[in-house]
Amino acid sequence: MDTVIAYRTIVQTVLHAYTSIRYAYGDIRNEAIFDERSDRYMVVSVGWQGNRRIHGCLLHIEIIDGKVWIQRDGTEEGVALELVAAGIPKQNIVLGFQSEEIRPFTEFAVK
């Protein structure tokens, strides 16, 4: 199986699990948005907390030049380790939300 196709499947599977998370407050749900053509994958939180509208990006991942770029990670534990556990090597995951100066000190790819 082609590496990008495998990564695409893993990313979608991991992110889809976040759609079943229920919040203890408000009427908020997580929705998965997958764009395979551009290899962009997101989970957005949408709903209401009282009179306040909730709409924000929980997770944003892209596959760029054969590497998985985590552009936004709003989870408590971090999605990177879930991707590793699912089969994506650390050297093929970039923590895009970290500055280029910080990335060499992580266990993940610089770019």
C-alpha positions, -999 to 999 in steps of 0.1 A, spaced: 0 0 0 13 34 -9 26 53 22 4 84 16 -27 62 12 -18 44 45 -12 77 63 -45 91 49 -63 61 63 -46 63 97 -53 100 101 -89 96 92 -94 67 116 -77 86 145 -96 118 139 -129 101 134 -127 88 169 -129 124 182 -164 128 167 -178 105 194 -165 127 223 -194 143 242 -188 175 262 -200 177 298 -213 213 292 -234 228 264 -248 213 233 -214 209 214 -204 182 190 -172 174 171 -174 171 133 -148 156 110 -139 174 78 -118 154 54 -104 167 21 -86 138 5 -79 157 -27 -58 183 -8 -49 159 21 -63 182 48 -81 168 78 -99 186 106 -121 181 136 -141 211 145 -162 217 176 -196 232 169 -226 241 190 -238 263 219 -229 268 254 -258 287 268 -261 319 247 -225 315 234 -218 301 200 -190 275 199 -171 270 166 -135 262 166 -108 239 153 -98 210 177 -75 192 153 -60 201 119 -37 177 101 -22 178 66 -1 154 46 26 174 29 54 158 8 48 124 24 48 137 60 20 142 84 19 178 96 -1 185 128 -11 221 123 -34 224 153 -38 201 183 -63 212 209 -64 178 227 -53 172 262 -30 143 255 -18 152 220 -27 134 188 9 127 177 13 97 200 -20 83 187 -7 85 152 26 68 162 6 40 179 -14 36 147 17 31 126 31 64 115 68 67 124 79 98 145 103 108 118 73 113 94 53 135 118 59 172 120 46 193 149 37 222 127 22 241 156 57 243 171 82 269 158 111 257 136 135 266 165 117 242 189 111 212 165 147 199 167 142 193 205 111 172 200 112 135 191 95 143 158 105 155 123 117 191 119 101 194 84 
